[in-house]
């Protein structure tokens, strides 16, 4: 369970980073 939560958090961080980059490029 612990590992799953950690992976989820890392995934969210990665997705957020990509989304932020996309938004910046779009503007």
Secondary structure by P-SEA (a helix, b strand, c coil): caaaaaaaaaaaaaaaaaaaaaaaaac
